[in-house]
Amino acid sequence: MRTGSEPRTARSALRMRFWLSVWGLVWALFGTVAFALAGRIGWAVACGVLTLVVAVDMAVIVRHIRQGPHYQPGPDIPPYRPLDDR
């Protein structure tokens, strides 16, 4: 049921985002090592930067998961009302 406030009360599938970040981290690390061994320093640096971005994203995701049901709701938690703009 749409209430018209979905952009403000949208929820993210944090566990799926976490596992996709793990997948991205593995490939970014692989790319960093592979390009470094191949002597492609520019590409290795680019993959290293991507590794750092993915690691920061994972930290944010884990923080949100640990904050509880407000950020990681289950199917048994009803939608919450948006905060008043007072």
Buried (B, 14 or more C-beta within 10 A) or exposed (E): EEEEEEEEEEEEEBEEBBEBBEEBBEBBBEBBEEBBEEEBEEBBEBBBEBBEBBBEBBEEBEEBBEEEEEBBBEEEEEEEEEEEEE
